[in-house]
Amino acid sequence: MSQTPRDKAYDKAQGRLTRDAAHRYQQPDWGTEDPRAREAYDRELSEMMPVIGRTGRRR
């Protein structure tokens, strides 16, 4: 593989993103789900998926 020239701006941005991600990972609520996101997901899923035992089509 060939080496690409180092880009100072890219390295600086990548370092900042890595530090930010590490900082967020250390927070007490890391990995918890936002209740609003869960409600939106449940609402969208219920609109897209038929009720069990009912296909939505009449035969």
KOLGUNU-540133 format. One line per 10 residues: number of its first residue (from 1); their letters; for each residue x, y, z of N, C-alpha, C. Coordinates in nm, 2 decimals. Example, Ala and Ser with C-alpha at 12.3 -4.5 7.8 and 13.67 -1.06 7.14 Angstrom:
KOLGUNU-540133
1) as) 1.32,-0.57,0.78,1.23,-0.45,0.78,1.32,-0.33,0.78 ~ 1.28,-0.22,0.71,1.37,-0.11,0.71,1.29,0.00,0.79 .
END
This chain:
KOLGUNU-540133
1) msqtprdkay) 0.08,-0.12,0.00,0.00,0.00,0.00,0.09,0.12,0.00 ~ 0.05,0.22,-0.07,0.12,0.34,-0.08,0.09,0.43,0.04 ~ 0.18,0.51,0.08,0.16,0.61,0.19,0.10,0.74,0.13 ~ 0.01,0.79,0.19,-0.05,0.92,0.15,0.02,1.03,0.23 ~ 0.04,1.15,0.18,0.10,1.25,0.25,0.02,1.29,0.37 ~ 0.08,1.33,0.48,0.01,1.37,0.60,-0.06,1.50,0.58 ~ -0.18,1.51,0.62,-0.26,1.64,0.61,-0.28,1.69,0.75 ~ -0.22,1.80,0.79,-0.23,1.85,0.92,-0.38,1.88,0.97 ~ -0.46,1.94,0.88,-0.60,1.97,0.91,-0.68,1.84,0.94 ~ -0.65,1.74,0.85,-0.72,1.61,0.87,-0.68,1.54,1.00 .
11) dkaqgrltrd) -0.55,1.54,1.03,-0.50,1.48,1.16,-0.56,1.55,1.28 ~ -0.57,1.69,1.27,-0.62,1.76,1.38,-0.77,1.73,1.40 ~ -0.85,1.73,1.29,-0.99,1.69,1.30,-1.01,1.55,1.35 ~ -0.93,1.46,1.30,-0.94,1.32,1.35,-0.91,1.30,1.50 ~ -0.81,1.37,1.54,-0.77,1.37,1.68,-0.88,1.43,1.77 ~ -0.94,1.54,1.72,-1.06,1.60,1.80,-1.17,1.50,1.80 ~ -1.21,1.44,1.69,-1.32,1.35,1.69,-1.29,1.23,1.78 ~ -1.17,1.18,1.78,-1.14,1.07,1.87,-1.15,1.11,2.02 ~ -1.10,1.22,2.05,-1.11,1.27,2.19,-1.25,1.29,2.23 ~ -1.33,1.35,2.14,-1.48,1.37,2.17,-1.55,1.23,2.19 .
21) aahryqqpdw) -1.52,1.14,2.11,-1.58,1.00,2.12,-1.54,0.94,2.25 ~ -1.41,0.95,2.29,-1.36,0.89,2.42,-1.43,0.96,2.53 ~ -1.45,1.09,2.52,-1.51,1.17,2.63,-1.66,1.12,2.65 ~ -1.73,1.11,2.54,-1.87,1.06,2.54,-1.88,0.92,2.60 ~ -1.78,0.84,2.56,-1.78,0.70,2.61,-1.77,0.69,2.76 ~ -1.70,0.79,2.82,-1.68,0.79,2.96,-1.80,0.84,3.04 ~ -1.90,0.90,2.97,-2.01,0.96,3.04,-2.10,0.85,3.11 ~ -2.16,0.88,3.22,-2.24,0.78,3.29,-2.36,0.72,3.20 ~ -2.41,0.80,3.11,-2.53,0.76,3.03,-2.49,0.70,2.90 ~ -2.36,0.67,2.88,-2.32,0.62,2.75,-2.39,0.49,2.71 .
31) gtedprarea) -2.44,0.48,2.59,-2.51,0.36,2.55,-2.66,0.35,2.59 ~ -2.71,0.45,2.66,-2.85,0.44,2.69,-2.93,0.50,2.58 ~ -3.05,0.46,2.57,-3.13,0.50,2.46,-3.22,0.63,2.50 ~ -3.23,0.72,2.41,-3.31,0.84,2.43,-3.46,0.79,2.42 ~ -3.54,0.82,2.53,-3.68,0.77,2.53,-3.76,0.83,2.41 ~ -3.73,0.95,2.36,-3.80,1.00,2.25,-3.77,0.92,2.12 ~ -3.64,0.88,2.11,-3.60,0.80,1.99,-3.68,0.66,2.00 ~ -3.69,0.61,2.11,-3.76,0.48,2.13,-3.90,0.49,2.09 ~ -3.97,0.60,2.14,-4.11,0.62,2.10,-4.13,0.64,1.95 ~ -4.04,0.71,1.89,-4.05,0.74,1.75,-4.03,0.60,1.67 .
41) ydrelsemmp) -3.93,0.52,1.72,-3.91,0.39,1.65,-4.03,0.30,1.67 ~ -4.09,0.29,1.79,-4.20,0.21,1.81,-4.32,0.26,1.72 ~ -4.34,0.39,1.71,-4.45,0.44,1.63,-4.43,0.41,1.48 ~ -4.31,0.42,1.43,-4.28,0.39,1.29,-4.29,0.25,1.27 ~ -4.25,0.16,1.36,-4.25,0.02,1.34,-4.40,-0.03,1.34 ~ -4.48,0.03,1.43,-4.62,-0.01,1.43,-4.70,0.03,1.30 ~ -4.65,0.14,1.24,-4.72,0.18,1.11,-4.67,0.09,1.00 ~ -4.55,0.04,1.00,-4.50,-0.04,0.89,-4.53,-0.19,0.90 ~ -4.54,-0.24,1.02,-4.56,-0.38,1.04,-4.71,-0.41,1.07 ~ -4.76,-0.52,1.00,-4.89,-0.55,1.03,-4.91,-0.62,1.17 .
51) vigrtgrrr) -5.02,-0.62,1.23,-5.05,-0.68,1.35,-5.03,-0.83,1.34 ~ -4.98,-0.90,1.43,-4.96,-1.04,1.42,-5.09,-1.11,1.40 ~ -5.10,-1.20,1.31,-5.22,-1.27,1.28,-5.31,-1.19,1.18 ~ -5.27,-1.07,1.14,-5.35,-1.00,1.05,-5.26,-0.93,0.94 ~ -5.28,-0.96,0.81,-5.19,-0.91,0.71,-5.24,-0.77,0.66 ~ -5.35,-0.73,0.69,-5.40,-0.60,0.64,-5.48,-0.61,0.51 ~ -5.47,-0.73,0.45,-5.54,-0.75,0.33,-5.66,-0.84,0.35 ~ -5.77,-0.81,0.29,-5.89,-0.89,0.30,-5.88,-1.00,0.19 ~ -5.92,-1.12,0.23,-5.92,-1.23,0.13,-6.06,-1.26,0.09 .
END
